Every structure is written in C-alpha cells, then in structure tokens.
C-alpha cells in the first residue's frame, strides 16, 4: 500500500490549529495503522517507554504513512544518532524526552536539522530525504518541515520554559504529566495548585513565542479543560491503554458479580 497525501504537520502547529494524537506503544504496525485511520492528526511511535525498538521503526512508519496521521518518534534518548536514525527512516518529527534545561534543548534541537542550521548528518539517500529525490541545494526544505517537540517533565524545564520556547526549531512544549508531577513532588496530583501552576507557565511560555503547548491525558473528560488553558497539541491516550480499557470493560460486562 502506498503512502497518501497529508497536510504538513508543522505549519498546522505554528498556525495554532488544535491537533489531537496518541502514543503507539504496542509495537504493532496494525495497531498504529488502525489508530491513524481513526482520524488522529499525529501518532507518537514511542521508543522510550513503548515495546518498540529502532529495529521495528521502519515498519511502524510505513503503517502510519498509509493513513492521514503524521508519524512522530520519541527516541530512547536525545542522543544525536538516536534522533538522526529516526529522521533518516522518515519520521515527520521528533519528541525529545527528559530535557532538564534550555541549554540541553538547544543542543538536542540541532540534531534535527541539516547544516548550517543544525548538525544532522547529511545522507540524502535515506527515506527522510525522499530516497535521493532531495538534492544538496534542497536540504533547507527538509529542515523546514521537521517537527520539533520538547517534553517538559521537570522543574528545570518549567523554569526554562520561556527560553526553551524561544529556541528556533522547537515547535511544541509537551508536558509529560506523570514525570512532571513526580518531579514536582506531587505525584499524580493533577488538580493541585503546584502542578496546575506549572501547566500555566508552560502555556504562557509557548504562546509568548508563537509555539504550541502540548500534553498527554488519558481521560477524555478533561480535554476541554486543557484546551481552555491553551493547550493545542493534545494526546488522548495510547493504543496499549485503549486495549487494556476495552478488555476490562468487555469482561466486566459479562462476568457475574
């Protein structure tokens, strides 16, 4: 099955469009394709916490590319080769995990782009460079379409949120609620003032530089509240969670109490 035409994701982000996605953590190309066909704008192929590895990534990218969704990769870490491999295989963008400061983000974002904007290795025969269709004079076009997402998961990242948002190549400041709440010392207290103040700081920082604020939530009932706060790039769960929830509901519906 061939890939299909889809609107480029980065211009939609920077235009302030509300975009919904999910995380694919089951290491299943079929699951990723099902989710993409459901109508999500983006799917994160999760190599940090999901079951997939780089060995599985090409098949997952192929699966998502048969759908209207854009494929984002969250690598195991923000190392140059981890990011470069995902982009060379054809990822539309990278979600950079566990950045602690603006200085760390500035270093990592350079791995997303070819020189002179960044330090991504130039190999134009890769899928990320359209298998040789991109010439040396066209690498700037590739740079402009790569989506850069930085996870905000620590007090340091919240403190530096404005500086992170100011970095060229950062398009989304994406809150990881579990890590952020634990690192703030309020694990799982998603309605507490400490956590909510951090969310507001991230949204304000993103908006001040024309970037998007993003977040992952597992309860669709709270999505409207986060949209009201200003979040525009919203993940509403993961395929593994969907399977687990549906399996529990189906069994509960038939098992005698």
N, C-alpha and C positions, 0 to 999 in steps of 0.2 A: 504494500500500500504506500503510495507516495505522500509526501508532506503536502499540507494545504496552506493557502494564503491566510495570513492573520495580521491584524493591525500590530505594528511595532509597539512593544510594551513601554519602552522608556518615554516616548512622547506622551503617552496616556498618563503616566505617573506625573510628569512635570506639568501637565495641563490641569492637574488637580482632580482627575477623574477618580471616583470611588471604585476600587478594584478588589475583588474577592478571590481568595485562593485557598489552598490547603497543602498539607505536608504529605508526601508519599513516603511511608516508612516501612512498607511490607516487602520491599524487594520484588515487586510483581509488576511486570510490564503491562499485563492485562488490567490490573487494578489501576495503574496510572492512566491507561487509556480510557477506562470507564469513567474515572474522575474528570479527565479532560473533556470527554464528550458530554458530561453533565452540564457544562457551561461555565466552569471556573475560568477566571482570567489568567491565573498563574498557578503553577504547581511547583513546590519545592521538593526536589529529589534529595532526600536527607541522608547524607553520608556521615554526619556527625553522630546522630542517635538512632537512625534507622538501620534496617538489616542489610542495606545495600553497601557495596564497596565500589571502588573505581572499576573493577572488573565487570560489574553489572551496568555501569553507567550508560554505555552506548545503546544497549537495548532499551533502557528506560527513556532515553532521549528520543529514540526512534518512535516509541509508543506515544509519547506526548505530542510529538510533531505531526501525528495523524489527526490531531484534534485542534480546536480553536485556542487552546491554552498555550501559554509560554512556559518554557521549562527553565526554572532557576535551580542552581545546585548549591546546597550548603555542604562545603567540603569538611573533611575531618578537622582541619585547622586552617589558619590563614597563611600557610607557607606558600612561597612563590610557585613551586612545582605543583602543589595540590590545586591551586587556582588555575594555573596555566593549563593543566591537563583537562580540567572540566571545560574550559573555554575552547580549547583545541578540539574537543569532541563535539562541540556545538551548543553548549549552554547559552541561553539568552542573557543570563546574568548570574551573579554570584551573591550569596548571602554569607557575609563574613561573620563567623561566630567569635564570641568571647574576647572582643576588644576591650581593653581597660582604659584607654585614653585616646585623645585626639592624635597624639604622636604615633601610636600603634596603627590607628586607622589610616593616617596619611601614608604610612609605609605600605600597608596592605593594599590600598586602593591603586597604588602604582602598578601592582601586578595584574590589574585588569586591562591595561592599555598598552598598545604597541608604542615604541618610541616615536617622537620625542616626549609624548605626554606621559608615558609610563615606561616600565621595564619588562613588559611581557615579551617572551621570546618570539621572534618573527619566523614562523613556519607557515608558509602560505598554501601548502598542500593539504592542510587539515580541514575538517568539516567546519570549524569555526571561521575559516577563511574561504568557505564555499568551494573546497577541494580544488584550489588553484584558480578559481574564477576571479579572485581579488588580486590585483596587481600591486606592486610596491608603491605606486602612487595613490592607491585607494585605501590604505590601511586606516586613514583618518575616518573613513566611512564606517569601518568596523568599530573603531573606538567609540563613535557617537551612539551606537545602538546597544552597547553593553550596559546592562542594568547593574548598578552598584548598591547593595543593601548592607547596612551595618547593623548588627544586633546590639541593642542597648540592654545589658544584663548585669550591670554592676554600678555601685555608687560613683566610681570614677568616670564611667561612660555617661552617666546622668550629669555629673558635674561638668563634663566637657561637651555636653550635647550641642551647644551653640557652635563651638569650634569644629565639631565633627560635621555639623550641617553645612558649614562654610566651605568644606573641602570639595573641590571640583572632582566629580566622579562619584560622590555619594548622592544617591537619589532618594533613598528611603532610610529613615532611622526606625529600626524594627525592634520593638520591645519583646523580650522573652520573659513572660510573666513569672514562670517558676523560678528561673535563675535570679531574676531581679528581686523578687520578693524575699528569697532566701538570703541574698547578699545584703539586702537592706535590714536583715534581722527580723523580718515579719513574714515568715514562711506561710504562703497560702492565704495571707490576709489581704485579699484583693479589693476589699471595701474600706480598708483602713486609710487614715489620712497620710501616713508616710508613703505608702505605695501610690495612692492617687496623686499626691503632690509630685512624685517622680514622673508619672504619666503626663501631667500637665506641663512639666518642664520640658519633656521630650517634644510634645506637640508644639509648644511655643517656639522652641529652638528650630524645629523643622520648618514651620511656617515663616519664621523670620528670614529664611534663606531660600524660600520658594521650593522646598523639598517636601516630601510626604512623610507622615508619621504612620508607622505600621505596628501591628500587634497580632498575636495569636490568641484566640479564645476558643474554648471548647463548648461553650453554652451559647446557642444562637439567641437566647433570650436577652443577652447583654450586648449584642452587637449594636443595637440602636443607641444605647448609652455611649458606646465608644465612638460612634460616628458623630454624636453630638459634641463630644470632647474635641473632635477634629481629626480623628484617625481616618485615613483614606486608603490604606493598603492592609486589608484585614484578612487574616487566615481564620477559617472557622472549623478547625479540627484537622484530623489526619485520617488516612484511609484505615490504618490499624484500629483507631478508636471507633470509626464507623462500623467496622466488622464486629468488634467486641460489643458495642452497644446493641446492635441489631441481634446478635446471637443471644445476649442476655434477655432482651425483650421477647424474642420468639419463644425461648424456653419458659420464661415466666408466664407467658400467655397460655401455655398448655399443661404445665406441671401442676398437679394438685397441691394446694397449700395445706 
